[in-house]
Amino acid sequence: MKLNHFFSVLLIIVFTHDSSQAQHSNFKSPLDTLILNDHFVLSYEGKKVLEGDLEDGKRENLWDWYDAEGTVRIHGSYHKGMKNGEWKYYYKNKAVASVTHFRDDKRFGKWQGFDSIGNRMEEKFYDQDSNLDSIYTTFFSNDRIRSITRYKNDNPTDALAVYDALGHPLDPGTLKNGNGTLKDYSFDGKLISVSNYKNALLNGEYIGYYKNAAISTKGWYSNDTTRGEWQYFTMDGKPKVRVNFDLDTAKLSDYSDGENTGFTYVEVMPEFPGGLTDLMKFMSKNLRYPRIARENGIEGKVVVQFVVNETGEIEDGEVLRDIGGGCAEEVLRILNYMPPWMAGIQNGFAVKVYYRLPATFKLGSDKEKKKKKKN
């Protein structure tokens, strides 16, 4: 089962003609790179965010990723530019979130996930092709088994058992040989979702529940892909958001609620070094108001989407909404100057997360506003 995780943040940037020219006449990247004796250090505004060895220009030996407080959040090893050996991911309190192993960039062997105080919460095994092909077991904080599910090629095939915190069995669903329903429960034994599978892929209706048994989400899957209209509800049963996943992705923002929130969250969202406040400062400081847009009085909101990968690096930037005048290209350009983020974590495991970033361009000076009115 492959999930797309979305998160969006509203960013409003106001420029005046004069300040825009003065601020960006001598643009300098906020990132500093130091390579000394094949040792690489990347800093953001004087704070170290990434460090490791190089050999023939490729990553080698141990590498560390740091958050804004200087705490190591990812610790892993490379060989000839590929992930090899043990990798550890950490919570902000320095507790281990997960431990996994890689072989030539592929996840291999035992993976364990932990909560923020060190209790084992999950355990699974990956084959030589990096597929989850084993029994997947989750635990309560007292190490008592919570659920047992058989996986093959990354997909669940058999719902074997589910228990509450006292060890009482719960209904795991009818999933067998890749067909049937799979039920998921909260730690206190409340039903939180029912998924339908066919040929080990999500197919059919999906229903999510709040702990008060009210429906939180209702929609459909086809071969592991969200399809058609999905509905999202408040805890008291009122409709909150409707999203039609058969529409073009660029139109999905028309269905979001007034808070510009995304549709699916991971447990720990990706974070820019220093948090949302520093992200806004970074964008405001480094974005330029494109000359063509400024001269033609172009204002409005640009929306871009990108991926924060498992090591916090930015990739796959794309434009979801453009206003012309080079504004979208400017937002994409600045993505290249971002320092590594703290990776998103799902069930203690670093995952790729889609991040949606709206940036509003607004002319600030009276002169520019008059120019816009004339146009």
C-alpha positions in Angstrom: 0.0 0.0 0.0 1.6 3.2 -1.2 0.3 6.5 0.4 0.6 10.0 -0.8 1.2 12.3 2.2 0.2 16.0 1.6 0.8 19.0 3.7 0.5 22.6 2.8 1.4 25.9 4.4 0.1 29.4 3.5 2.9 31.8 2.8 2.3 35.5 2.0 5.2 37.6 0.8 4.8 41.3 0.2 7.2 43.2 -2.0 7.7 46.8 -3.0 9.6 47.8 -6.1 12.5 49.5 -4.3 13.0 47.0 -1.5 12.9 44.1 -4.0 15.7 45.6 -6.0 17.8 46.5 -2.9 17.3 43.2 -1.2 18.3 41.0 -4.1 20.8 43.0 -6.0 23.6 40.9 -4.5 21.9 37.6 -4.0 23.9 35.0 -1.9 22.9 31.5 -1.1 22.1 31.0 2.6 23.8 27.6 2.3 27.6 27.3 3.0 29.5 24.2 1.9 32.9 23.2 3.3 34.9 20.3 1.9 38.2 19.7 3.7 40.2 16.5 3.3 37.2 14.8 1.7 35.0 15.7 4.7 31.8 17.5 3.6 29.9 19.9 5.9 26.8 21.8 4.8 25.6 24.7 7.0 22.6 26.9 6.9 23.0 30.4 8.3 26.0 29.2 10.3 24.4 26.1 11.7 25.6 22.6 10.6 22.8 20.6 8.9 24.6 17.8 7.1 28.0 16.2 7.6 29.9 13.2 6.2 32.9 11.8 4.2 33.4 11.8 0.5 35.5 9.4 -1.6 35.9 10.2 -5.3 33.1 12.7 -5.0 30.6 10.1 -3.6 29.3 9.8 -0.1 31.2 7.3 2.0 31.2 6.1 5.6 29.0 7.8 8.3 26.7 10.7 7.6 24.7 12.8 10.0 21.7 15.1 9.5 21.1 17.8 12.2 18.1 19.8 13.2 18.1 23.5 14.0 19.1 22.7 17.6 22.1 20.8 16.5 20.6 17.4 17.4 21.4 14.4 15.1 18.1 13.3 13.5 19.5 10.8 11.0 22.6 8.7 11.3 23.6 6.3 8.5 26.4 4.9 6.4 27.3 5.0 2.7 29.6 3.0 0.5 30.4 4.2 -3.0 27.5 6.7 -2.9 24.9 4.1 -1.9 23.3 3.5 1.5 24.9 0.5 3.1 24.7 -0.8 6.7 22.7 0.4 9.7 20.6 3.6 9.6 19.0 5.2 12.6 16.3 7.9 12.7 15.8 10.0 15.9 13.0 12.0 17.5 13.7 15.5 18.7 14.3 14.2 22.2 17.2 12.1 20.8 15.3 8.8 21.3 15.6 6.3 18.4 12.6 6.4 16.1 13.6 3.5 13.9 16.6 1.2 13.0 16.9 -0.3 9.6 19.6 -1.7 7.3 20.5 -1.0 3.7 22.4 -3.0 1.0 23.3 -1.0 -2.1 20.6 1.6 -1.5 17.9 -1.1 -0.9 16.4 -1.7 2.5 17.3 -5.2 3.6 16.7 -7.3 6.7 15.1 -6.4 10.0 13.4 -3.0 10.6 12.3 -1.9 14.0 10.3 1.2 15.0 10.1 2.7 18.5 8.0 5.3 20.3 9.6 8.5 21.7 10.5 6.9 25.0 12.2 3.8 23.6 9.5 1.2 23.5 9.5 -1.2 20.5 6.3 -0.6 18.5 6.9 -2.4 15.2 9.0 -5.1 13.6 9.2 -6.3 10.0 11.7 -7.8 7.6 12.7 -6.8 4.0 13.9 -9.2 1.4 17.0 -8.7 -0.9 14.8 -6.7 -3.4 13.7 -4.3 -0.6 10.2 -5.7 -0.5 8.3 -6.2 2.7 7.9 -10.0 2.5 7.3 -11.3 6.0 5.1 -11.2 9.1 4.6 -7.6 10.2 4.1 -7.2 14.0 3.1 -4.2 16.0 3.3 -3.9 19.8 2.0 -2.0 22.7 4.4 -0.1 24.9 4.6 -3.0 27.3 5.9 -5.2 24.4 2.6 -7.1 24.2 1.6 -7.9 20.6 -1.0 -5.5 19.1 -1.4 -6.9 15.6 0.0 -9.5 13.2 -0.3 -9.2 9.5 1.4 -11.2 6.7 2.8 -9.1 3.8 4.1 -10.1 0.4 5.8 -7.7 -2.0 4.9 -4.7 0.3 1.2 -5.5 0.4 -0.9 -7.1 3.1 -2.2 -10.6 2.2 -3.5 -12.0 5.5 -5.0 -10.4 8.6 -3.8 -12.9 11.3 -4.6 -11.3 14.7 -5.4 -8.0 16.5 -5.5 -7.5 20.3 -6.5 -4.7 22.7 -4.1 -3.5 25.4 -5.2 -6.2 27.8 -4.6 -9.0 25.3 -8.2 -9.5 24.3 -8.6 -10.5 20.7 -10.3 -8.1 18.3 -11.8 -8.7 14.8 -8.8 -8.3 12.3 -11.0 -8.4 9.3 -11.5 -11.1 6.6 -8.3 -10.5 4.6 -6.9 -13.8 3.4 -4.7 -14.5 0.4 -4.9 -10.9 -0.6 -8.7 -10.6 -0.6 -11.1 -9.2 2.0 -11.2 -6.5 4.6 -8.5 -5.3 6.9 -9.4 -3.5 10.2 -7.2 -1.1 12.1 -7.6 -0.1 15.7 -6.4 2.6 18.0 -4.2 1.8 21.0 -7.3 1.8 23.2 -9.1 -0.7 21.0 -11.3 1.7 19.0 -12.0 0.8 15.3 -10.3 3.5 13.2 -10.5 2.2 9.7 -11.9 -0.6 7.4 -10.1 -1.2 4.1 -11.1 -3.5 1.3 -8.5 -5.5 -0.7 -8.5 -7.5 -3.9 -5.3 -9.2 -5.1 -3.4 -7.7 -2.2 -4.2 -4.2 -3.4 -6.6 -1.6 -2.0 -9.8 -2.0 -4.0 -13.3 -0.8 -3.0 -14.6 1.3 -0.2 -12.4 2.8 2.6 -14.0 4.1 5.8 -12.1 5.9 8.6 -13.5 6.5 12.1 -12.9 8.8 15.0 -12.6 7.3 18.5 -16.3 8.2 19.1 -17.2 5.9 16.2 -18.2 8.8 13.9 -17.0 8.5 10.4 -14.0 10.7 9.6 -13.3 9.7 6.0 -15.1 7.9 3.3 -13.8 7.1 -0.2 -12.8 4.5 -2.8 -9.6 2.9 -4.0 -8.8 1.2 -7.3 -5.6 -0.9 -7.4 -4.0 1.1 -4.5 -5.0 4.4 -6.0 -7.5 6.9 -4.5 -10.3 7.4 -7.0 -13.5 9.4 -7.3 -14.9 11.6 -4.6 -13.6 11.4 -1.0 -15.5 12.9 1.9 -14.0 14.2 5.2 -16.1 14.9 8.2 -15.8 16.6 11.6 -16.1 14.6 14.8 -19.8 15.6 15.1 -20.6 14.2 11.6 -20.6 17.4 9.7 -19.1 17.4 6.2 -15.7 19.2 6.2 -14.0 18.6 2.8 -14.9 16.9 -0.5 -12.1 15.9 -2.8 -12.5 14.4 -6.3 -9.3 12.4 -7.0 -10.4 11.8 -10.6 -9.8 15.5 -11.3 -6.4 16.9 -12.3 -4.1 17.2 -9.3 -3.8 21.0 -9.9 -7.5 21.4 -9.2 -7.4 19.6 -5.9 -6.7 22.8 -4.0 -10.2 24.0 -5.0 -11.6 21.3 -2.7 -9.5 22.1 0.4 -10.9 23.8 3.4 -10.3 27.3 4.5 -7.2 26.4 6.4 -5.3 25.1 3.4 -4.7 21.9 5.2 -3.6 18.8 3.3 -5.6 15.6 2.9 -3.3 13.0 4.6 -0.8 13.5 7.4 2.1 11.5 8.5 2.8 11.2 12.2 5.7 13.6 12.2 5.6 16.1 9.3 8.8 17.2 7.5 10.2 20.4 9.1 12.3 23.2 7.7 15.3 23.8 10.0 13.9 26.1 12.7 10.3 25.4 11.9 7.6 27.2 10.0 8.7 30.7 11.2 12.2 30.2 9.8 10.8 28.8 6.5 8.8 32.0 6.1 11.9 34.1 6.9 13.9 32.1 4.4 11.4 32.6 1.6 10.9 36.3 2.3 14.6 36.9 2.4 15.6 35.0 -0.7 12.6 35.3 -3.1 12.9 38.0 -5.8 9.8 39.6 -7.4 10.3 38.8 -11.1 10.9 41.9 -13.2 8.3 41.0 -15.8 5.7 40.4 -13.2 6.5 43.6 -11.4 6.5 45.7 -14.5 3.1 44.3 -15.6 1.5 44.5 -12.2 1.1 40.8 -11.9 -0.1 39.7 -8.4 -1.6 36.5 -7.0 -0.8 33.1 -5.5 1.6 30.5 -6.9 1.3 27.0 -5.6 4.2 24.5 -5.9 4.6 21.0 -4.7 7.7 19.1 -3.9 8.9 16.0 -2.2 10.8 15.9 1.1 12.6 12.6 0.8 13.7 10.2 3.5 16.9 12.2 4.2 15.1 15.6 4.1 16.4 16.6 0.7 14.0 18.5 -1.7 13.2 16.8 -5.0 10.5 16.6 -7.8 9.4 20.3 -7.6 6.4 21.1 -9.8 4.0 23.9 -10.3 0.3 23.4 -9.4 -0.8 27.0 -9.9 0.9 29.8 -11.8 0.1 33.5 -12.3 2.7 34.1 -15.0 5.5 36.7 -15.2 8.1 34.2 -14.0 6.6 33.9 -10.5 6.3 30.1 -10.5 9.9 29.8 -11.8 11.1 32.0 -9.0 9.5 29.8 -6.3 11.0 26.7 -8.0 14.4 28.3 -8.1 14.5 29.0 -4.4 13.8 25.4 -3.7 17.3 24.6 -4.9 18.8 26.9 -2.1 16.9 25.2 0.7 18.9 23.3 3.4 17.9 19.7 4.1 14.7 19.4 6.1 13.9 17.0 8.9 12.3 14.0 7.2 8.7 13.1 7.8 8.2 10.0 10.0 5.4 7.5 9.7 5.2 4.7 12.3 8.8 5.6 13.3 10.1 5.3 9.8 11.3 8.1 7.6 9.1 8.4 4.5 8.8 10.6 1.4 6.2 13.3 1.9 4.6 15.7 -0.6 4.7 19.3 0.6 2.5 21.9 -0.9 3.7 25.5 -0.7 1.5 28.5 -1.7 3.4 31.8 -2.1 1.4 35.0 -2.6 3.1 37.8 -4.6 1.7 41.2 -3.8 2.9 44.6 -5.0 3.5 46.9 -2.1 4.4 50.4 -3.4 1.8 53.0 -4.5 3.6 53.4 -7.8 3.2 49.7 -8.6 -0.4 49.6 -7.4 -1.2 52.4 -9.8 0.6 50.6 -12.6 -1.6 47.6 -11.9 -4.8 49.6 -12.0 -3.8 51.1 -15.4 -3.4 47.6 -16.8 
